[in-house]
Every structure is written in C-alpha cells, then in structure tokens.
Amino acid sequence: MAAPSLLNWRRVSSFTGPVPRARHGHRAVAIRELMIIFGGGNEGIADELHVYNTATNQWFLPAVRGDIPPGCAAHGFVCDGTRILVFGGMVEYGRYSNELYELQASRWLWKKVKPHPPPSGLPPCPRLGHSFSLYGNKCYLFGGLANESEDSNNNVPRYLNDFYELELQHGSGVVGWSIPVTKGVVPSPRESHTAVIYCKKDSGGPKMYVFGGMCGARLDDLWQLDLETMSWSKPETKGTVPLPRSLHTASVIGNKMYIFGGWVPHKGENTETSPHDCEWRCTSSFSYLNLDTTEWTTLVSDSQEDKKNSRPRPRAGHCAVAIGTRLYFWSGRDGYKKALNSQVCCKDLWYLDTEKPPAPSQVQLIKATTNSFHVKWDEVSTVEGYLLQLSTDLPYQAASSDSSAAPNMQGVRMDPHRQGSNNIVPNSINDTINSTKTEQPATKETSMKNKPDFKALTDSNAILYPSLASNASNHNSHVVDMLRKNEGPHTSANVGVLSSCLDVRTVIPETSVSSTVSSTQTMVTQQTIKTESSSTNGAVVKDETSLTTFSTKSEVDETYALPATKISRVETHATAMPFSKETPSNPVATMKAGERQWCDVGIFKNNTALVSQFYLLPKGKQSISKVGNADVPDYSLLKKQDLVPGTGYRFRVAAINGCGIGPFSKISEFKTCIPGFPGAPSAVRISKNVEGIHLSWEPPTSPSGIILEYSAYLAIRTAQIQDNPSQLVFMRIYCGLKTSCTVTAGQLANAHIDYTSRPAIVFRISAKNEKGYGPATQVRWLQGNNKKAPLN
C-alpha cells in the first residue's frame, strides 16, 4: 500500500443517469463492477434500489418487482453471488424490523423469505445497527440496537450482543436461524459496529472480526470469532489503533481490513473516564489492519487536514464497496455534536486504489497491415489507462536535438512467412455483467511518480497525450463468433439465431461493433455471447491425406509450425498464418534480454489500439518509462517513428491506476505484412446441414490481385496436442475456388475441442494469390461446457 502522503483519491464526476439523493444509514454491495445501494435516510427513509456501474460511470434504477421491501436504514445487507439479502433496520415512523428479504439481481425480483426459528430460543428481535456478514452458505448476525418499548415514539434503547447463524439454501431461499454455542468472553453489547470475515490463504479457518461501535460511548476494541470452533478472542494488535468510532465502514481487500470515517469523540474528551461521549464529530481518518499480523497502519490520521479537497471530507453513515482492489465511498453525513441542523449529507462519490493493478494479458493481434497493427489485450478491472510499449531489432536512430527525421529503413530484409493477422471485437460498452477472467502473470513492477490526469478522458480510446493511434473501434476488422446454441434462459434475448442449433454474432469490416447485451438494468447474470479474436501465430498443419508425424520445421508445402499464444476471453479469431516451405527466421532468439529497448506507443484509456508509430527513445536512454522509476514523459517533445513493412515487433502492456503503473504483460511478437499478399477471409459463417456443417466466408477485403484458391483447416485430436495443448494440429478439409465448403460429420468426429478458454472447435481459412497464401482467419465454434461430440 502506498504511504499516506502518496494516497491518490479520485472524486468521480461526469456520471450519467439518475443520481440517488444524498443519505446516511444506507448499505451497498458489489456484483462484479456494479455497486448496488439500498435504503438509508435523509428527510425520510429511502426505498429505491440504485445501481452504479463503475465501468461505464452510469447510475440507473432497475425495474424491480415482487415483494418489494419498505425502505429501511441501518439494516443488514449482504451479497451471495447474484442474490442479495436484507435483514432488519429502521423502517418508516421509527419502527425497527426483523424481516428478511431476498433480491434475485438476475431478474431484479424481490421475495420476502421466512426462515425457520432456531431449534431452541427465539428468532432475532427487531433491530438496527447490527452487523450481517456472509461466509459460504451462512450469514452471521451480531449485536445491534433494539427498542424495549412497544411504542416506536417512545424509544427505550437496548444494546445487543446476541449472535445468530442463518443457513441459506443454494441459489434461492433460506433454511432457518440457529443460535451457535460460543466459547470465550463475548464482546460487549453494541450497535453501528462493523464485522468482516477473513480466511488466511492455505491455513486456518474463517474468522469474523468485529471492530468499534457504540454502547453509550464509542468503542475501539477488536474481537475475533473463529467460525470453526465458535471461540471468541480479543487479539493483541500492534501499531496505532484508530480512534473509538461508530458508523464507520470496514472493507477487506486481500489481507487488509480498511477502516474509514465514522463518528469519533470530540477532541479533548477523555474516552477512558467518560462513560457517555456526549459530543462527537465526523472523521475522514483512514487505517487498515493487516489481518495476518494484526498490525494497524494509519494512512490518513485524524489530525491531518485537507485544505485542497483532495480526499473525502469527514463523514459517518456512508457506504463503502470493494471492487477488485479499488475502494468506492458514497454519501454519508457530516456534522458535529447532536445538533441535527448542523448535519449535512454528502452527495459525492470517491474511490481509492489500494495497490497497483495486475499485469494484463498478452497483447493480441486483431489485424496487421504493411505499416500498422490493430491490437488488443484483456481488460483489467478498475484501471485508468494502459501503457503500451514495443521493441524491435531494427536499428533506429535515437532522438536528439539535431535529428528530427526517422532513420532510413530501406534495405531491411523482409520475411514474408511470419506476418500476422488476428481479429478481436472490442468489448461492448453495455457488456457490464459478463464475468471475465484474465491471466495476470507476475512480472517486475513499475511505479509512476508523475501520474497522468485521467479526469478529462472521453469514452473513445484515443491515445492519451499526443495521439499515435486511432480509435480502434472504428478500425476495419474481420471477426466472427460461432456458437453452438446456448440452452440458457437468456440466449434468445441476446443474439439472433442463425440456425436452429447455432447462435452467431458477426462483425464484418464495413460495420462497427454492436452490442448484443441488454442494458444492465435488465438482468445481472445475463451472459453475453462474444466474439474472440486473438493471435495464434500458427500451429501445426497437415493435409487430410497425410497425418503422419512431422517436425515443426516446414518440409512440405501446407505444413508449418509457429508459436501459439493464449486465447483471450472473447471468442473468435482471425490469425495470420502464411503457408511456406521456408523456415522463418527468429531475430528474437539471438537477442539478449538485457539488450532489449522498449519504446512507448502511448497511454490508452481502453484495451485496444491501432499502432502505426512509436516514440523514439531520448538519446542515451534504455526506455522512456523506466521500470521502477516511471515518469510519464511529455510525448509532444519526442520524435516519432513509423512502422515498417515485413518487420517484427514485440509488444507489452501495463495497466495504470491511482497507485501507478503495474507490472508488464508477457511479451507478444507480431510482424507487419509484406505488400502483395492477400488479406484474411472475412465474415465466416457456420450452419448445420444433413452432412455436417456448412462453412462459408467472404473474400479478403484486400486481395492484392486474383485469388487463386482458398484452404480451410480443422484442428484435430492427436497425441501431440495431448502433450502440448497450446500446439494445435490442423488438417486441411478444403482447397478450391469456392467461398464455402461442407465439413462432414466424419471429419468433425476427429475435431479437437480447445479448452484454452471456452470449449470450441477451431477452423482456419486462408486465401492464396500469385504471391502465395496470406494470413488466415481463425474461427472458434463454441461448444458449451460439455465434452460431447459436436452436433449433439
């Protein structure tokens, strides 16, 4: 975590949609990138459900239905997958509640649930200010404030320290309450405390940590409950314990519990001798507890004043949500003492990155031309931008004050057999729900002293600072996603049906990407059918008539081997795979890692880029953004260099957030095309027929002459793939002038099911002109999650 002075708070502005009114006593949970807020009070109890999409910076009000609960404040609010449970709290007219509601966020459907009472004892009494924590299939209720009087206008407070366990049914519904028998000293009664559950990696069971709260006076004690042995203990801590407080928030990210804000005793008050702190104030102090070492660390002390409004002002009764490694804070109230007219509700939304972002996936190639690359990488959640760098073995002239021209690239040997093309559909702006998993290899981290200002970013992915890249979403691409029909309940709402057993989304060069997802306001679990294109720069290909073992060096025509790269989460590929007798040269193999120089392509907001130039290194520098000491340069002062035909370039990318530049991705290598070769076929379609499937495509948009023939290939099962799943073996299933072919059921029976991302059968199609074969379009025909034979 950054030192206190380096905390980089961001205030969110320019959001769209209906912003909820300011409040306090509300609660929030996260479902992927969505922050869901319910309840709270400010001139009446709020009863709406509000959702903030952290990826699109948009508020919306979902159309809820069913047993809609009344508005409540200081309630319990937990999230289990895509269902949310609400328990208790204060409802209108000051009445306390012990009712339980369930929200299925996949349908925005509310349902009132009635758990069975405990086998012995009474169910929880109506209360507010309790903690309600989830672990596994159980919720744990502790403490709160009850009203001894039956008259809600005559409040007789009773602080609670009772403990209940609520067992949940899988997916929906609850079983019932139980009262676990605990060991050890039980924490004192309290309300407006926090409770989180944490389980150490590879050791020990889950433990619940209760901190602070109110019981006549504010509390600063920490309690631990071992949920396996049901033993209470009071762990010894190191470091400076935060001031006693209530109405604060506690959020767990990694092994740290972050405590922010709340009511604290007024300065000068002796909390040890005063049983009731009659005067209090809000705080903006910020600390964390390392749950492995039980050591407190102060990030923002209570005495630190903020004269520049660079962080949230003091508040209590706010909400906090962790999304990835980022903490979001919204609303709450500020004020002093008990004078209600001195309290003002905050309406601001802030976030704070708690650590540098992980490494993105490898850079993937969408399309290569003679002098540009269209590339993408998997998104990293909650980042502000990406630093893209490239490196090449070509000699180039370092930028200096007396040289402004790009170096002479004439006479460079061009190898036509390593060119690449690969298509990826940029993520839809509405695709906010589909779960994403990305590989994040651990590499050496970088830091950034002078962080760029991302406040003025737009929705386009124009490069930040002087632009070297166009908005990739407008770039022509040839991508198609072939899906075996998804039998899930939401498929028909998302995509058009090409045939009775196939769902397809096609992006052709002349069209821009269109969304296949309904608005996030419709349902949270909606799974989007995507296209995925990533560079698999070759594999092993054999003709159908000759499937004997062969080496990776090309010895016969139509046989080649090139290193394959990982497939990303999107699901179709156009990949560059020239067919040649000549073994490609590999300049990277002869280059020592220490000699590699990296140049910035630029900083991008989104995860795509059209690269035609890069910035020259200042004279005598190894890299513009140095590893470990990365100052973002003023790109307007740097010289640019164009990409050159037939040249290999290595790429890497790092994500940027408020903590700086994270580690770089693994390195990818692509080659610009040689003029004269045909482009990749486009608009691939698959439909079923009596014999098997019908595979069709459109000619390349850039044929560079007359197309002499097409070849289609199918990835097949072999012993080689079992030993090395990333090295696909292809069988040629068609060669001719037609732009379609039939793949028989017998051929499909030998197909390899690729599990590098979603299960899929892989086809490749390429075109040949007088110069030879150009790059191939790779298509992954998704098969669902079963391992049955295709067409079943």
N, C-alpha and C positions, 0 to 999 in steps of 0.2 A: 504493500500500500504506500502511496505517496506520503511524504512528510506533510504535516499540517499546512505549511506555507505553500505547498505545491498543489493543494486540492483545487480542482478546476470545476466548480459548479457551473451548470448551464441552466439558464432560465428559458423554458420553451415558449416560443411566441409564434405568431402567424399560423396558429392551427385553424382548422375549419370545422364546421358542424356546430350543433347546439351545445354550448359550454354549460355545464351544470352550475347552479348558483353556489356561491361560497357557503361553507358549512363547517361544523365540527361534530365529532362523535360518529362520523361515518366510518366505513370499513372498505377495504379494497383487496382483491386477489388478482393474480395474473394467470391467464391461459395463453401460453405461448407469448406472442407480442402484444396481446390485449390486456389492458388494465381495466378491470370491471369494478365499479363503485356502486355501493348501495347504502341508502339511509343517511343518517346524520340530521342535524337540526340547525336552523337559523331562521327565526321568525316562523316557527312551525316545523314539524317533522317532515323530512323529505321521503317520498315513497317511490321515486323513479329509480330505474336501473340505468346507469350511464356507462358507456364504454369508450375508452380512449385507445386508439390504435397507435402504438408507439412507432410503427414502421412508416405509416402514412401521415402522421401528425393530424389525425382526424378524430373528432368526437362524434358519437352517434347514440341515438336512443333506440335500442332494439324493440321490436313489436312483441312484447311479452304476452303470454296468455296463460290460462289455467287458474289455479288457486293463488292469485296474486296476493302476497302478504301486505299487511299495512306497513306504512313507513315506520322505521324504528331507528334508535340511536344507541350507541354503546352496546352493541349486540355482538354475538359470535358470528364469524364469517370465515369459512374455510373452503378450499377448492380441492376436489378429488378428481383428477383428470379433467373432464369437461362438465362435471356436475358441481354445484355449489350448495353448501348447507348454511342456513341462517338459524341461529338459536337465540331466543330471549331478546333483551334490550328494553328500552323505554319506548312505548308507543304513545299515541296522542293522549292528551289530558293527564299526562304524568303517570299513566298506568305502566306497571312492569309486566313483562311477558315471560312465559316459559314454553312458548310454542316453537315448533321446529318445521322449517320449510326447506324444500329441495328445488333447485333450479337445474333443469337439463339445458345447458347452454347450447347444445347441438340443435335444439329446437326452440330455445327461449321459452320453455314450458315450466311453469311453477306447479308444485304439488305440495299440499300440506301432508306431512307424514306424522304418524302417531306411534312412537316406539313403545315397546312393552316396558312396563315399570320394572325396577330391579326385583330380583327374586326375594330379597329381604330389604326392607326400608322403603322410603318414599322416593318418587322421582324428584328431579331438581325443582326447587321452588322458583317462582318468577324472580328475575334479577336483571341487573345491568352491570356493566363494567367488569365482567368476568373474562377469563381467557378461555379460548376454544381452539384446540390445536389438533392437527391431524397427523397420524403416522400409520401407514399401512391401511388396514380396513377399520381403524378405530379412531374416534375423536375423544379428546380428553378435556373435560370441563373442570376448571378450578376457580373457586372464590367468586367474588362479585359483591354487589350491594343489593340487599332485599329491603322491602318495606314492611315493618311489623304491623303497620296499621292497615286495615281493610279499606280505609278511606284514602284514595290517592291524593286528596287535597291535604291530608294530614300525615305528612311523611315522618315515620319513625325509623331511621336508618338502622340496619343491622349488617355489619360486615361479615362476610362468609369466608371460610377456608375449607369447605367441603370439596370432595373430589369424586367425579363420576367418569365412567367409561361408556361410550356409545359405540356399539358394534354396527357396522354398515353392511348391507347386502351388496353383492357385486353389481356394479352398473347403476342400480337404482334401488331406492328403499333402504330401510334400516331394520335391524333386528330388535334391539332394545337397550335399555340402560342397565348398568351394573355398578355396584359400589365396591371397588377393589379394596382389599385389606392391605394397608401400607405399614411399613416399619419405620422406625426412627421418629425424630421430632418433626411435626408437621409445621409448615410455615404459618405465621400469624395471619389472622383474617385480613383481607384487603380487597380493594377494587381499583380499577384503572391501572393495573399492573400489565406486564407483558409475559408471555410464555412462548418459547420456541422449542423445537425438538431437533436434536442433532445426533448423528451416529458417526463415530470415528471410522475412517476408512480402514478396512481389514482388521479391526479389533474392537471388541466391546459391543454392547447392545445400545439401543436408542436411549437417550436421556433427555428429559424435559428440564429446561432452565427457566425459572421464574425470577423476574427482576422488578424491584421497586413496587410502586403502587401507593395507595392511600388508605390510612386507617386512623383518621383524626389528624395525623401528621404524615408528611411524605416519607417514603421508605427508600433505602438504598441497599437493601440486603439481596443476596443472590442465593437461590436454592436450586438444588439438583434432585430430580427424581429419576431413579433407574427404572425404566418401564418393564424390564425383565424380572427384576427382584422386587419391584414396588417398594424400594427403600429411599426415604428422604435423607438428604445430607446437605450440609452447608459448606461448599468447597472453599478452601483458602485461596485467595487471589493475590496477585502481585500487581504493581502499578497503581495509578491513581484511580480510585473508584469514582464514578460520576456522582454528582450531587444527588441527594434524595429527590425523587420525582414521581409524578403520575401523569397519565395521559400522554405518555411518550410513545414512540414506536421502537420495535425491535425486529430486525431483519437478518436472516442468515444467508451469507454468500460464502461458499467454501467452508472454511473452519472458523469464520468470524461472525460474531453477533454484533450488528451495528445498532447503536442506541442514538436516537436523535430527538431533540426537543423535549417538550413536556412542561408541566408546572414544577417549579423548584421554589424552596423557601426564599423569602425576600432577603437581600443582602443584609448582613449584620445580625440575623436571627440565629440564636443558639439552638440548633436542632436537637442537641442532646438533652437539654433541660426543658425544652418547650414541648409538652405533650400534644399541643394543637398549634400548628403553624397558621395563625390567623391571617397572615399576609404572605402572599406568594406572587410570583411573576413567571412569565414565559421565558424560555431559554432557546437558544439556537446552538447549544453545545452539541458536540458530535464525538462519540467514542466508539471503540469496539473492544470486545472481549474475545481473545483467542481461546476457543473452546477446547483446544487440545492442551494448552498450557495454563489456562485460566489466568492469563495476564491481561490487564486493562491497558489500552493505549488511547491517549487523548489526541484527537485530530483537530478539533476546534474547542478551545477551552471556553468556559462560561464568561471569562473576563475579556475575551477578545472582541473588540468592537469592529463592526463592519460599516465603514463610512462610505464605501463605494457601491453598496448594494450588489456585491459580488457573490453573495450567497443568501439562502433563505433567511428572512427575518425571524425573530423568535416566535414560537407558536406552540400550541398544545391541541390535542384532539384532532390532529391531522391524520393522514394515512400515508403509508409507505409500502412500496411494492418492489421486489427484486425481479428484474427481467434479465436473464443472463448474469453478467457481473455488474450491471448498472442498477442503481437505486433511484426510484422515482418518488417524489414527495408532492402531495397536493393538498391545498387548502389548510384548514385548522383555524384556530382563533388566537389572537394576541391580546394582551391587556394586563392589568395589574390589579392586585387585591381582589375584592369581591364586588367591586362596582361594575355591574353588568354593562352600564352605559359607556364604560371605558374599554370594553372588549370589542374588537373589530375582527371579523372573519377575513382571512386571506383568500384570494382567488388565484394565486399564482401556482404554476406547475414548474418543478425543478427536477433535474436529475444530476447524478454524480457517478462517474465511472470509478469503480473501486480498484481496478487493475488493468494493465494493458491488454488489448484484445489478443486472442489466439491467432495462430497463423492461418491464413485462408488456404483453400485447396490449391492445387497446382493450377497455373494459368492454362486454359484450354483454348484451342483454336476453333473459331467459327468459320472463318474464311480467309484464305490467303490470296493475294494478287501479286503482281510483279513488284509492287512497291509499297504494300501495306498489309497489315494483319488486322482482322477483326477478332478480338479475343474476349474471353470472359473467365470468371472464376466464381466459385460458390460464394454466396453472400455470408457474411459474418454478422450475427445479430448485434444490434446496439453499437454500431460504429458510425463515425462521422465522415469517413473517407478512406481511400486506399492509395498507397504509394506504389506505383508500377515502375519497375526498372527493367532494363535489358542490358545484355552484354553480347559482344560479337568478337570473333577472332580477326576480323578485318583490321588492318592498320588504319587508324584515322588520326586526324590532326587535332591535337588538343587546342582548345580555345585560348587565344591570347589577344592582347591589345592590338597587335599588328597583323592579325589574321582573322578575317571575317568569313572567308569562303570555306565551303565544305571541301574536304580532301578529295583528290582525284581517285575515283573508284574504277577507272577503266582498266581493262586487262585482268580483272579478277576472274579466276576460274569458276565457272558456274556448273554445279552438279544438278542435272535435271531430275535426279532419281530420289531426291529427299524432300520434294515440295509437299506442302500440306494444306489441306482444306478441311474445315470441320464446322458444323453449324450448331448454334445454341440459341434457343429462344430466350430473350431476356424475361425475367420474372415479371408477371403482370402486377400492376400497382394494387390490384384488388386481391391478389393472392396472399391474403394475410393470415390464413388459417392453416394451410397445409404444413405439416410438421416437416422440418428439414434437419438432415444430419450431415455434417461435413467432417472430412478428415482434417485434423489440425496438427500437423507434425510439429514436434518441438524443435525449434531452431534457435540460434542465438538471438536474443532480444536486442531491440534498438530503443533509443529514447529520443525525445524531441524537446529541446529547450524552448525554442520559439514555436509555439503551437499555432497552426493556421486558424484563422477566424472563419468558422463554418456558418455563422449566423445568416450570411447573405446567400446561402446556397439555394438553387432552384431545383425543380423536380427533374430537370434534364441531367444527363451525365456529362455535360461539357466539362472539360478538364478544369480544375481549379488553378488559378493563376493563368498566364498566357497559354492559349489552347494549342495543343498539338493533335487533338483527337476530336473527331466529330461525335455527335450523339449517336451511339451505336444502335439505338432503337430504330433509327431511320435508315440504317445500312441494309442493303440487299443481302438476303441470306436464303439458303435453300435447306429447309428443315422440315422434317415430318415426324410425327409421333404415331406409331401404330400400336394400338392396344387391343388385346383380347378383351371382350366385353366384361366390364366390371359389374358383378351382380349386386354391388352395394346399393343401398336405397337412394343414393343421391346422384347416381351417374347420369340419369337422363336429364337432370336439371343442369348439368354442367356442359355436356358435349352433344354434338349431333351424332346420330348413328349412321355409319356408312353402310353397314350390312347388319343382318340380324345378330351377328356374333362379334362385331368389331366396332369399337369406338375410335375415332380418329380426330386429331387436330392437326391441320396442315398450315404451315406458313410458307408461302411462295415468295420469290424475290420481289414481286411487284406490290406486295401487301405488307403492312406493318403488323406487329403482333397484336392480337386481340385477346381480350380476357375471356376465359372460359369459366370463371368463377362468379357465382352470385355475390352480391355485396356481403361483406362481413356481418351486416345486420341480419342476414338471413339465418345462418347457422354456423356454429363454431367448428364442428367436426367435418365440415364439408371437405372432401379430398379432391383436389384439383387434378385433372388429367393434364399432364405436362408433356412438352417435347424436350428431349435432351440431346444435345449435340456436343460431343467432346472429341478432342483429337485422340484417336488411337492410331498413331502414326504407323500403321501397318500391323501385320501379324503374319502368319504363315499361310500361304495359299497353294492349293494343289488342284489340278484339273480332276474332274469327276472320274475320269478313266484311269487315273494313276494316283492311288492313295498310299503308296509305299512310303517308308521313312525317308526323310531327306534332311539335308543340313540347312542351317539358317542362311548360308551364303547361296545366292541365286546361281543355279547351274543350268536351269532350263527356263524357257520363256513361261510367263504366268506364275512363276514361283518366286516368292520374296519373303524376307523377314526384316521387320523393323521393330524397334522397341514400342511396346504398347503402354499407354498411360491410363490412369484411372478414369472411370466413367463417373460423372457427377450426378447430382440428384435429379437433374432434368432428364428427359427420357428419349432422345433420338440423336443420331449422329450423322454428320457428314464429315468424312475423313479423307485426308489426302493420301492416296496410296498409288503412286506410279508403279507400273509393272516394267521391269527392266532386267536385262541379263547382267548389267554392270553392278558390282557391289558398291554401294555408296561409301564415300569417304566420310570419316568422322573426325573433324578437327578438334572436337572437344576432348577426345580421348588422349590427345597428346599435350593437352594444356594443363599445367599445374594449377591447383585451386588458388594458390597464393598470387598467381599472375592475373587472375580474372579481374576485370574492371567493370563496375556497374554504373550505368548512366540512368538518370531519371527520365522516364517518359512523361511523368507528371503525377498529380494527385487528382483522383476521381471521386465523385460522390457515390456513384453506383458501381456495379460489378461488371461493367462491360466497357470496352474501349476500342476505337478504331485508330490504329497506330500507323503513322506514315513517317514520323520523325522522332528523334530523341534529342536530348540536350547534351552538348559536348561537355566533357569534364573541364573544369578550370585547370590551367597548366600546373602540373606537379601534384594533382590530387588523385587519389585512388577512387573516390566515389563522392558524388555530390552530397548525398545524405549518408554520413558515416555511421557504421554500426557502433552503437554505444554512445554516440555523441552527434545526434542527428539534428542539425539546424536546417529547417526548410529554407531553401535558397530563394532569392528573387529571380524567378525564371526569366523575367523580361531582360535581365542583364546577360543571359547566357546565349551562346551560339547554338544553332540547331543543325542537325544532320539528317538527310533523307535516308530512308531505307533503300537498299539496292537489290535488283533482281538476282535470283539464284543464290541468295546468301542466307546462311544460317544465323539465327539469333536466339539467345537464351533469355527467358523471362522469369521473373519472380515478383511476388506482390506481398505487401504487408498492409494490415489494417491499422487504422488510426482512430483513437478515441481521446477522451479528455486526459488520459494518463500518458499519452504519447504514441509512438509508433511501436507496434508489436513485432513479434518475430516474423521473418520472411517465410514464404511458402517454399516447398520443394521446387526445384528448377525444372522448367519445361523448355524444349527446344523446337523451333519451327523454322521453315525455310520459305523465303519468298519464291514465287513461281518464275518459271522461265517463259518468256514470251513465245507464243505459238502453240502451246499445248492446250487441249480443250479443258473447259471447266467441268465441274462435277454435275451430274444429272440432278434434276430438282423435282419437287412436287411428287414424291414417291407415294404410291397408294397400294393398299393391300385389301383384297376382298376374297371371301371364300367362294369356291365353286365345287362342282361334283368331284373333280380330280384331286383337289387340294386347296391351293390358294392361287389367286391371280395377282401378280406383281406388275405394277406399271409405273412409269416415270415420264417426266418431260425432258426434252433435250437440254443440254447445258445452255445457260444464257449467253455464255461466251464460247462458241465452238471453235473459234480460231481456224476456220476452214471447214472442210466437209467431214462429217462424222462417218467413219468407215464401218464401225461396229460398236456394239455395247457388250459388256460382260457383266453377268450377275453372279454373285458368290454367296454361299451359305456356310456359316460356321458350324462345324460338325464335331461330334464326340470322337476323341482319340485319347490314347494313353498319354500323349504329350500334354494335353490340356489338364488331365488329372494331376500330372506332376507340376505343371505351371499354369494355373487357371488364367493368368493375365496374358498368356501367349496363345491367342486363338488360332485355330487351323481352319482354313476356308476351302470349300470345294466349289469349283465352277459348275453352275447349274444352267447357264445360258450363255450363248455367244451368237450375236446376229445383229441385223439392222433394225429390227422391230424395237419399239419402246415398251414392250411388255413381254411377259413370259408366264408360264404356269409352273408352279412348284408342286410336284406330286406329293401325295401322302407318303409314298415310299421314301422320297428324299427328306421330307420333314421328320420321318421316324428316326433319321440319323442326326437330327439337329442337336447342337449343343445348347443347353439352357444356361445363359450367362447370368450369374448371381452377383456380379460386382456391384450392382445397385439393385434395381428391381429385376425380378426374373424376366428374361427376354430371350427371344431368338434373334440372331444377328444376321442381317443381309448387308452386302456391299455391291454397289453398282457403279461402273465407271465407263467413260466414253473414250474412243480412240479416233484420232485423226491421222494425217500423214506423218506427224512428228512422233506419234505414239500415244500411249494411254495417259490421261490426265488424272487428277485426284478423284477418289471415289466418294460417293455418298454412303454413309453407313446408317442403317435403319435398325432400331431395336424394337421388335414387335413384342410388346409386353404380354406376359402370360399369366398374370395374377400371382398369388403366393403359393400355388400348389405345384407339385413336381410331376403332374400328369403329362402325358404326351400332348403335343399341340393338336388343336382341332377338337379336343374332347370337350 
